[in-house]
């Protein structure tokens, strides 16, 4: 996870900014990164629940906000959840 996202999440945890403000900042950072890297898929922008099944893997950092997150698979990057209802039995780490 980038230092910038970590700082935003820490500011939310300390109550310095609201979760909504943190979400907006993170989305703006992700959009900029997608533009720079040419990436087109963004799980955090999809409507509805986020489900990562046991046989699935995410190769990068995953940041979700205001979702029901069911994570059974593997995330090779970092995982950040903001205001999510979470069910976790997967694996996170490089």
Backbone as XML, in Angstrom:
<?xml version="1.0"?>
<chain id="A" units="angstrom">
  <residue number="1" name="UNK">
    <atom name="N" x="0.857" y="-1.172" z="0.000"/>
    <atom name="CA" x="0.000" y="0.000" z="0.000"/>
    <atom name="C" x="0.896" y="1.225" z="0.000"/>
  </residue>
  <residue number="2" name="UNK">
    <atom name="N" x="0.496" y="2.202" z="-0.767"/>
    <atom name="CA" x="1.305" y="3.409" z="-0.843"/>
    <atom name="C" x="1.270" y="4.158" z="0.494"/>
  </residue>
  <residue number="3" name="UNK">
    <atom name="N" x="2.311" y="4.921" z="0.718"/>
    <atom name="CA" x="2.382" y="5.728" z="1.936"/>
    <atom name="C" x="1.240" y="6.736" z="2.004"/>
  </residue>
  <residue number="4" name="UNK">
    <atom name="N" x="0.833" y="7.251" z="0.831"/>
    <atom name="CA" x="-0.237" y="8.238" z="0.801"/>
    <atom name="C" x="-1.563" y="7.634" z="1.268"/>
  </residue>
  <residue number="5" name="UNK">
    <atom name="N" x="-1.880" y="6.429" z="0.789"/>
    <atom name="CA" x="-3.118" y="5.771" z="1.217"/>
    <atom name="C" x="-3.060" y="5.445" z="2.702"/>
  </residue>
  <residue number="6" name="UNK">
    <atom name="N" x="-1.916" y="4.976" z="3.155"/>
    <atom name="CA" x="-1.750" y="4.673" z="4.583"/>
    <atom name="C" x="-1.990" y="5.923" z="5.432"/>
  </residue>
  <residue number="7" name="UNK">
    <atom name="N" x="-1.458" y="7.061" z="4.990"/>
    <atom name="CA" x="-1.641" y="8.308" z="5.735"/>
    <atom name="C" x="-3.118" y="8.717" z="5.766"/>
  </residue>
  <residue number="8" name="UNK">
    <atom name="N" x="-3.807" y="8.528" z="4.644"/>
    <atom name="CA" x="-5.236" y="8.856" z="4.601"/>
    <atom name="C" x="-6.003" y="7.970" z="5.571"/>
  </residue>
  <residue number="9" name="UNK">
    <atom name="N" x="-5.734" y="6.671" z="5.552"/>
    <atom name="CA" x="-6.425" y="5.739" z="6.449"/>
    <atom name="C" x="-6.131" y="6.057" z="7.919"/>
  </residue>
  <residue number="10" name="UNK">
    <atom name="N" x="-4.905" y="6.437" z="8.206"/>
    <atom name="CA" x="-4.556" y="6.816" z="9.579"/>
    <atom name="C" x="-5.297" y="8.085" z="9.992"/>
  </residue>
  <residue number="11" name="UNK">
    <atom name="N" x="-5.433" y="9.045" z="9.071"/>
    <atom name="CA" x="-6.168" y="10.278" z="9.375"/>
    <atom name="C" x="-7.644" y="9.975" z="9.635"/>
  </residue>
  <residue number="12" name="UNK">
    <atom name="N" x="-8.214" y="9.038" z="8.875"/>
    <atom name="CA" x="-9.600" y="8.624" z="9.123"/>
    <atom name="C" x="-9.707" y="7.976" z="10.498"/>
  </residue>
  <residue number="13" name="UNK">
    <atom name="N" x="-8.764" y="7.096" z="10.826"/>
    <atom name="CA" x="-8.799" y="6.403" z="12.124"/>
    <atom name="C" x="-8.675" y="7.383" z="13.290"/>
  </residue>
  <residue number="14" name="UNK">
    <atom name="N" x="-7.904" y="8.448" z="13.099"/>
    <atom name="CA" x="-7.741" y="9.453" z="14.162"/>
    <atom name="C" x="-8.901" y="10.441" z="14.210"/>
  </residue>
  <residue number="15" name="UNK">
    <atom name="N" x="-9.794" y="10.397" z="13.227"/>
    <atom name="CA" x="-10.924" y="11.313" z="13.181"/>
    <atom name="C" x="-10.587" y="12.674" z="12.610"/>
  </residue>
  <residue number="16" name="UNK">
    <atom name="N" x="-9.428" y="12.810" z="11.972"/>
    <atom name="CA" x="-9.027" y="14.086" z="11.391"/>
    <atom name="C" x="-9.804" y="14.398" z="10.121"/>
  </residue>
  <residue number="17" name="UNK">
    <atom name="N" x="-10.181" y="13.359" z="9.387"/>
    <atom name="CA" x="-11.030" y="13.507" z="8.212"/>
    <atom name="C" x="-12.115" y="12.437" z="8.288"/>
  </residue>
  <residue number="18" name="UNK">
    <atom name="N" x="-13.213" y="12.686" z="7.621"/>
    <atom name="CA" x="-14.314" y="11.725" z="7.648"/>
    <atom name="C" x="-14.004" y="10.550" z="6.717"/>
  </residue>
  <residue number="19" name="UNK">
    <atom name="N" x="-14.661" y="9.408" z="6.931"/>
    <atom name="CA" x="-14.482" y="8.286" z="6.006"/>
    <atom name="C" x="-14.820" y="8.675" z="4.561"/>
  </residue>
  <residue number="20" name="UNK">
    <atom name="N" x="-15.829" y="9.524" z="4.388"/>
    <atom name="CA" x="-16.209" y="9.952" z="3.047"/>
    <atom name="C" x="-15.096" y="10.769" z="2.395"/>
  </residue>
  <residue number="21" name="UNK">
    <atom name="N" x="-14.462" y="11.660" z="3.174"/>
    <atom name="CA" x="-13.349" y="12.450" z="2.646"/>
    <atom name="C" x="-12.171" y="11.541" z="2.306"/>
  </residue>
  <residue number="22" name="UNK">
    <atom name="N" x="-11.904" y="10.566" z="3.166"/>
    <atom name="CA" x="-10.839" y="9.600" z="2.900"/>
    <atom name="C" x="-11.110" y="8.816" z="1.631"/>
  </residue>
  <residue number="23" name="UNK">
    <atom name="N" x="-12.356" y="8.402" z="1.469"/>
    <atom name="CA" x="-12.746" y="7.659" z="0.270"/>
    <atom name="C" x="-12.516" y="8.499" z="-0.987"/>
  </residue>
  <residue number="24" name="UNK">
    <atom name="N" x="-12.909" y="9.762" z="-0.948"/>
    <atom name="CA" x="-12.733" y="10.637" z="-2.110"/>
    <atom name="C" x="-11.249" y="10.808" z="-2.448"/>
  </residue>
  <residue number="25" name="UNK">
    <atom name="N" x="-10.420" y="10.993" z="-1.429"/>
    <atom name="CA" x="-8.988" y="11.153" z="-1.668"/>
    <atom name="C" x="-8.377" y="9.889" z="-2.259"/>
  </residue>
  <residue number="26" name="UNK">
    <atom name="N" x="-8.745" y="8.741" z="-1.712"/>
    <atom name="CA" x="-8.201" y="7.477" z="-2.208"/>
    <atom name="C" x="-8.654" y="7.220" z="-3.635"/>
  </residue>
  <residue number="27" name="UNK">
    <atom name="N" x="-9.915" y="7.478" z="-3.934"/>
    <atom name="CA" x="-10.408" y="7.289" z="-5.301"/>
    <atom name="C" x="-9.662" y="8.188" z="-6.277"/>
  </residue>
  <residue number="28" name="UNK">
    <atom name="N" x="-9.402" y="9.421" z="-5.885"/>
    <atom name="CA" x="-8.660" y="10.332" z="-6.757"/>
    <atom name="C" x="-7.242" y="9.818" z="-7.001"/>
  </residue>
  <residue number="29" name="UNK">
    <atom name="N" x="-6.620" y="9.300" z="-5.967"/>
    <atom name="CA" x="-5.275" y="8.743" z="-6.117"/>
    <atom name="C" x="-5.289" y="7.512" z="-7.012"/>
  </residue>
  <residue number="30" name="UNK">
    <atom name="N" x="-6.283" y="6.649" z="-6.829"/>
    <atom name="CA" x="-6.386" y="5.454" z="-7.653"/>
    <atom name="C" x="-6.626" y="5.804" z="-9.114"/>
  </residue>
  <residue number="31" name="UNK">
    <atom name="N" x="-7.462" y="6.791" z="-9.366"/>
    <atom name="CA" x="-7.731" y="7.215" z="-10.742"/>
    <atom name="C" x="-6.452" y="7.722" z="-11.408"/>
  </residue>
  <residue number="32" name="UNK">
    <atom name="N" x="-5.691" y="8.513" z="-10.674"/>
    <atom name="CA" x="-4.432" y="9.022" z="-11.210"/>
    <atom name="C" x="-3.474" y="7.876" z="-11.514"/>
  </residue>
  <residue number="33" name="UNK">
    <atom name="N" x="-3.398" y="6.910" z="-10.602"/>
    <atom name="CA" x="-2.514" y="5.755" z="-10.806"/>
    <atom name="C" x="-2.958" y="4.923" z="-12.012"/>
  </residue>
  <residue number="34" name="UNK">
    <atom name="N" x="-4.282" y="4.721" z="-12.163"/>
    <atom name="CA" x="-4.795" y="3.975" z="-13.315"/>
    <atom name="C" x="-4.448" y="4.688" z="-14.622"/>
  </residue>
  <residue number="35" name="UNK">
    <atom name="N" x="-4.557" y="6.004" z="-14.627"/>
    <atom name="CA" x="-4.217" y="6.774" z="-15.828"/>
    <atom name="C" x="-2.738" y="6.626" z="-16.159"/>
  </residue>
  <residue number="36" name="UNK">
    <atom name="N" x="-1.893" y="6.671" z="-15.134"/>
    <atom name="CA" x="-0.455" y="6.557" z="-15.347"/>
    <atom name="C" x="-0.059" y="5.161" z="-15.798"/>
  </residue>
  <residue number="37" name="UNK">
    <atom name="N" x="-0.721" y="4.125" z="-15.262"/>
    <atom name="CA" x="-0.368" y="2.738" z="-15.570"/>
    <atom name="C" x="-1.168" y="2.150" z="-16.721"/>
  </residue>
  <residue number="38" name="UNK">
    <atom name="N" x="-2.183" y="2.850" z="-17.166"/>
    <atom name="CA" x="-3.010" y="2.334" z="-18.244"/>
    <atom name="C" x="-3.938" y="1.220" z="-17.804"/>
  </residue>
  <residue number="39" name="UNK">
    <atom name="N" x="-4.179" y="1.054" z="-16.502"/>
    <atom name="CA" x="-5.065" y="0.015" z="-15.984"/>
    <atom name="C" x="-6.510" y="0.447" z="-16.161"/>
  </residue>
  <residue number="40" name="UNK">
    <atom name="N" x="-7.368" y="-0.502" z="-16.524"/>
    <atom name="CA" x="-8.759" y="-0.164" z="-16.793"/>
    <atom name="C" x="-9.730" y="-0.707" z="-15.755"/>
  </residue>
  <residue number="41" name="UNK">
    <atom name="N" x="-9.391" y="-1.805" z="-15.065"/>
    <atom name="CA" x="-10.326" y="-2.449" z="-14.149"/>
    <atom name="C" x="-10.157" y="-1.882" z="-12.742"/>
  </residue>
  <residue number="42" name="UNK">
    <atom name="N" x="-11.271" y="-1.543" z="-12.112"/>
    <atom name="CA" x="-11.233" y="-1.007" z="-10.757"/>
    <atom name="C" x="-12.346" y="-1.636" z="-9.947"/>
  </residue>
  <residue number="43" name="UNK">
    <atom name="N" x="-11.983" y="-2.562" z="-9.075"/>
    <atom name="CA" x="-12.970" y="-3.257" z="-8.254"/>
    <atom name="C" x="-13.720" y="-2.305" z="-7.337"/>
  </residue>
  <residue number="44" name="UNK">
    <atom name="N" x="-13.057" y="-1.285" z="-6.832"/>
    <atom name="CA" x="-13.697" y="-0.400" z="-5.860"/>
    <atom name="C" x="-14.814" y="0.427" z="-6.476"/>
  </residue>
  <residue number="45" name="UNK">
    <atom name="N" x="-14.827" y="0.599" z="-7.796"/>
    <atom name="CA" x="-15.854" y="1.400" z="-8.450"/>
    <atom name="C" x="-17.101" y="0.592" z="-8.805"/>
  </residue>
  <residue number="46" name="UNK">
    <atom name="N" x="-17.027" y="-0.710" z="-8.724"/>
    <atom name="CA" x="-18.165" y="-1.551" z="-9.101"/>
    <atom name="C" x="-19.278" y="-1.433" z="-8.074"/>
  </residue>
  <residue number="47" name="UNK">
    <atom name="N" x="-20.507" y="-1.507" z="-8.561"/>
    <atom name="CA" x="-21.668" y="-1.467" z="-7.678"/>
    <atom name="C" x="-21.845" y="-2.812" z="-6.980"/>
  </residue>
  <residue number="48" name="UNK">
    <atom name="N" x="-22.468" y="-2.786" z="-5.816"/>
    <atom name="CA" x="-22.816" y="-4.020" z="-5.119"/>
    <atom name="C" x="-21.690" y="-4.588" z="-4.278"/>
  </residue>
  <residue number="49" name="UNK">
    <atom name="N" x="-21.903" y="-5.834" z="-3.854"/>
    <atom name="CA" x="-20.948" y="-6.524" z="-2.994"/>
    <atom name="C" x="-19.666" y="-6.839" z="-3.764"/>
  </residue>
  <residue number="50" name="UNK">
    <atom name="N" x="-18.569" y="-6.940" z="-3.011"/>
    <atom name="CA" x="-17.310" y="-7.390" z="-3.601"/>
    <atom name="C" x="-17.060" y="-8.795" z="-3.084"/>
  </residue>
  <residue number="51" name="UNK">
    <atom name="N" x="-16.916" y="-9.745" z="-4.003"/>
    <atom name="CA" x="-16.686" y="-11.131" z="-3.620"/>
    <atom name="C" x="-15.432" y="-11.629" z="-4.330"/>
  </residue>
  <residue number="52" name="UNK">
    <atom name="N" x="-14.482" y="-12.132" z="-3.552"/>
    <atom name="CA" x="-13.277" y="-12.755" z="-4.086"/>
    <atom name="C" x="-13.321" y="-14.218" z="-3.658"/>
  </residue>
  <residue number="53" name="UNK">
    <atom name="N" x="-13.617" y="-15.092" z="-4.601"/>
    <atom name="CA" x="-13.770" y="-16.513" z="-4.297"/>
    <atom name="C" x="-12.429" y="-17.187" z="-4.032"/>
  </residue>
  <residue number="54" name="UNK">
    <atom name="N" x="-12.491" y="-18.391" z="-3.460"/>
    <atom name="CA" x="-11.297" y="-19.142" z="-3.054"/>
    <atom name="C" x="-10.308" y="-19.351" z="-4.188"/>
  </residue>
  <residue number="55" name="UNK">
    <atom name="N" x="-10.785" y="-19.521" z="-5.402"/>
    <atom name="CA" x="-9.906" y="-19.791" z="-6.534"/>
    <atom name="C" x="-9.463" y="-18.520" z="-7.261"/>
  </residue>
  <residue number="56" name="UNK">
    <atom name="N" x="-9.737" y="-17.345" z="-6.697"/>
    <atom name="CA" x="-9.390" y="-16.081" z="-7.332"/>
    <atom name="C" x="-8.251" y="-15.384" z="-6.596"/>
  </residue>
  <residue number="57" name="UNK">
    <atom name="N" x="-7.518" y="-14.536" z="-7.355"/>
    <atom name="CA" x="-6.399" y="-13.803" z="-6.773"/>
    <atom name="C" x="-6.369" y="-12.395" z="-7.349"/>
  </residue>
  <residue number="58" name="UNK">
    <atom name="N" x="-6.074" y="-11.420" z="-6.493"/>
    <atom name="CA" x="-5.849" y="-10.035" z="-6.902"/>
    <atom name="C" x="-4.353" y="-9.800" z="-6.787"/>
  </residue>
  <residue number="59" name="UNK">
    <atom name="N" x="-3.741" y="-9.330" z="-7.863"/>
    <atom name="CA" x="-2.278" y="-9.185" z="-7.929"/>
    <atom name="C" x="-1.766" y="-7.864" z="-7.353"/>
  </residue>
  <residue number="60" name="UNK">
    <atom name="N" x="-2.673" y="-6.945" z="-6.994"/>
    <atom name="CA" x="-2.266" y="-5.598" z="-6.572"/>
    <atom name="C" x="-2.978" y="-5.232" z="-5.280"/>
  </residue>
  <residue number="61" name="UNK">
    <atom name="N" x="-2.739" y="-4.001" z="-4.807"/>
    <atom name="CA" x="-3.445" y="-3.498" z="-3.634"/>
    <atom name="C" x="-4.931" y="-3.404" z="-3.940"/>
  </residue>
  <residue number="62" name="UNK">
    <atom name="N" x="-5.747" y="-3.608" z="-2.909"/>
    <atom name="CA" x="-7.197" y="-3.525" z="-3.063"/>
    <atom name="C" x="-7.744" y="-2.598" z="-1.995"/>
  </residue>
  <residue number="63" name="UNK">
    <atom name="N" x="-8.447" y="-1.549" z="-2.413"/>
    <atom name="CA" x="-9.067" y="-0.592" z="-1.504"/>
    <atom name="C" x="-10.558" y="-0.586" z="-1.804"/>
  </residue>
  <residue number="64" name="UNK">
    <atom name="N" x="-11.367" y="-0.899" z="-0.787"/>
    <atom name="CA" x="-12.823" y="-0.934" z="-0.945"/>
    <atom name="C" x="-13.464" y="0.009" z="0.058"/>
  </residue>
  <residue number="65" name="UNK">
    <atom name="N" x="-14.596" y="0.564" z="-0.331"/>
    <atom name="CA" x="-15.304" y="1.482" z="0.539"/>
    <atom name="C" x="-16.799" y="1.255" z="0.421"/>
  </residue>
  <residue number="66" name="UNK">
    <atom name="N" x="-17.479" y="1.242" z="1.561"/>
    <atom name="CA" x="-18.941" y="1.164" z="1.631"/>
    <atom name="C" x="-19.496" y="-0.030" z="0.863"/>
  </residue>
  <residue number="67" name="UNK">
    <atom name="N" x="-18.916" y="-1.190" z="1.112"/>
    <atom name="CA" x="-19.358" y="-2.408" z="0.446"/>
    <atom name="C" x="-19.447" y="-3.542" z="1.455"/>
  </residue>
  <residue number="68" name="UNK">
    <atom name="N" x="-20.138" y="-4.575" z="1.064"/>
    <atom name="CA" x="-20.061" y="-5.847" z="1.753"/>
    <atom name="C" x="-18.928" y="-6.587" z="1.057"/>
  </residue>
  <residue number="69" name="UNK">
    <atom name="N" x="-17.860" y="-6.889" z="1.777"/>
    <atom name="CA" x="-16.679" y="-7.524" z="1.199"/>
    <atom name="C" x="-16.574" y="-8.953" z="1.711"/>
  </residue>
  <residue number="70" name="UNK">
    <atom name="N" x="-16.632" y="-9.898" z="0.792"/>
    <atom name="CA" x="-16.469" y="-11.318" z="1.120"/>
    <atom name="C" x="-15.183" y="-11.762" z="0.455"/>
  </residue>
  <residue number="71" name="UNK">
    <atom name="N" x="-14.172" y="-12.016" z="1.260"/>
    <atom name="CA" x="-12.847" y="-12.311" z="0.716"/>
    <atom name="C" x="-12.419" y="-13.707" z="1.164"/>
  </residue>
  <residue number="72" name="UNK">
    <atom name="N" x="-12.401" y="-14.618" z="0.188"/>
    <atom name="CA" x="-11.992" y="-16.003" z="0.434"/>
    <atom name="C" x="-10.698" y="-16.338" z="-0.315"/>
  </residue>
  <residue number="73" name="UNK">
    <atom name="N" x="-10.357" y="-15.534" z="-1.303"/>
    <atom name="CA" x="-9.182" y="-15.792" z="-2.137"/>
    <atom name="C" x="-7.952" y="-15.091" z="-1.608"/>
  </residue>
  <residue number="74" name="UNK">
    <atom name="N" x="-6.977" y="-14.879" z="-2.491"/>
    <atom name="CA" x="-5.696" y="-14.294" z="-2.103"/>
    <atom name="C" x="-5.516" y="-12.916" z="-2.726"/>
  </residue>
  <residue number="75" name="UNK">
    <atom name="N" x="-5.024" y="-11.988" z="-1.914"/>
    <atom name="CA" x="-4.680" y="-10.645" z="-2.365"/>
    <atom name="C" x="-3.172" y="-10.516" z="-2.199"/>
  </residue>
  <residue number="76" name="UNK">
    <atom name="N" x="-2.452" y="-10.348" z="-3.307"/>
    <atom name="CA" x="-0.994" y="-10.275" z="-3.236"/>
    <atom name="C" x="-0.503" y="-8.935" z="-2.712"/>
  </residue>
  <residue number="77" name="UNK">
    <atom name="N" x="-1.308" y="-7.900" z="-2.879"/>
    <atom name="CA" x="-0.941" y="-6.582" z="-2.376"/>
    <atom name="C" x="-1.519" y="-6.365" z="-0.989"/>
  </residue>
  <residue number="78" name="UNK">
    <atom name="N" x="-1.726" y="-5.119" z="-0.637"/>
    <atom name="CA" x="-2.335" y="-4.755" z="0.640"/>
    <atom name="C" x="-3.840" y="-4.632" z="0.473"/>
  </residue>
  <residue number="79" name="UNK">
    <atom name="N" x="-4.555" y="-4.713" z="1.589"/>
    <atom name="CA" x="-6.008" y="-4.592" z="1.607"/>
    <atom name="C" x="-6.394" y="-3.471" z="2.559"/>
  </residue>
  <residue number="80" name="UNK">
    <atom name="N" x="-7.191" y="-2.517" z="2.057"/>
    <atom name="CA" x="-7.719" y="-1.436" z="2.893"/>
    <atom name="C" x="-9.225" y="-1.415" z="2.727"/>
  </residue>
  <residue number="81" name="UNK">
    <atom name="N" x="-9.940" y="-1.449" z="3.839"/>
    <atom name="CA" x="-11.401" y="-1.438" z="3.827"/>
    <atom name="C" x="-11.896" y="-0.241" z="4.614"/>
  </residue>
  <residue number="82" name="UNK">
    <atom name="N" x="-12.764" y="0.564" z="4.005"/>
    <atom name="CA" x="-13.321" y="1.745" z="4.658"/>
    <atom name="C" x="-14.829" y="1.565" z="4.726"/>
  </residue>
  <residue number="83" name="UNK">
    <atom name="N" x="-15.367" y="1.526" z="5.925"/>
    <atom name="CA" x="-16.813" y="1.376" z="6.127"/>
    <atom name="C" x="-17.382" y="0.172" z="5.377"/>
  </residue>
  <residue number="84" name="UNK">
    <atom name="N" x="-16.725" y="-0.967" z="5.493"/>
    <atom name="CA" x="-17.171" y="-2.189" z="4.824"/>
    <atom name="C" x="-17.636" y="-3.212" z="5.849"/>
  </residue>
  <residue number="85" name="UNK">
    <atom name="N" x="-18.688" y="-3.941" z="5.491"/>
    <atom name="CA" x="-19.074" y="-5.127" z="6.240"/>
    <atom name="C" x="-18.218" y="-6.246" z="5.657"/>
  </residue>
  <residue number="86" name="UNK">
    <atom name="N" x="-17.390" y="-6.873" z="6.490"/>
    <atom name="CA" x="-16.353" y="-7.768" z="5.957"/>
    <atom name="C" x="-16.496" y="-9.180" z="6.492"/>
  </residue>
  <residue number="87" name="UNK">
    <atom name="N" x="-16.365" y="-10.137" z="5.553"/>
    <atom name="CA" x="-16.300" y="-11.561" z="5.881"/>
    <atom name="C" x="-15.009" y="-12.054" z="5.237"/>
  </residue>
  <residue number="88" name="UNK">
    <atom name="N" x="-14.035" y="-12.433" z="6.075"/>
    <atom name="CA" x="-12.694" y="-12.710" z="5.572"/>
    <atom name="C" x="-12.226" y="-14.095" z="5.982"/>
  </residue>
  <residue number="89" name="UNK">
    <atom name="N" x="-11.843" y="-14.904" z="5.009"/>
    <atom name="CA" x="-11.201" y="-16.189" z="5.291"/>
    <atom name="C" x="-10.085" y="-16.420" z="4.287"/>
  </residue>
  <residue number="90" name="UNK">
    <atom name="N" x="-9.669" y="-15.366" z="3.614"/>
    <atom name="CA" x="-8.645" y="-15.461" z="2.575"/>
    <atom name="C" x="-7.255" y="-15.205" z="3.095"/>
  </residue>
  <residue number="91" name="UNK">
    <atom name="N" x="-6.433" y="-14.658" z="2.211"/>
    <atom name="CA" x="-5.026" y="-14.420" z="2.523"/>
    <atom name="C" x="-4.603" y="-13.096" z="1.907"/>
  </residue>
  <residue number="92" name="UNK">
    <atom name="N" x="-3.838" y="-12.300" z="2.671"/>
    <atom name="CA" x="-3.322" y="-11.032" z="2.183"/>
    <atom name="C" x="-1.817" y="-11.024" z="2.391"/>
  </residue>
  <residue number="93" name="UNK">
    <atom name="N" x="-1.091" y="-10.600" z="1.389"/>
    <atom name="CA" x="0.344" y="-10.475" z="1.520"/>
    <atom name="C" x="1.058" y="-10.801" z="0.242"/>
  </residue>
  <residue number="94" name="UNK">
    <atom name="N" x="2.257" y="-10.355" z="0.176"/>
    <atom name="CA" x="3.050" y="-10.541" z="-1.059"/>
    <atom name="C" x="3.728" y="-11.855" z="-1.082"/>
  </residue>
</chain>
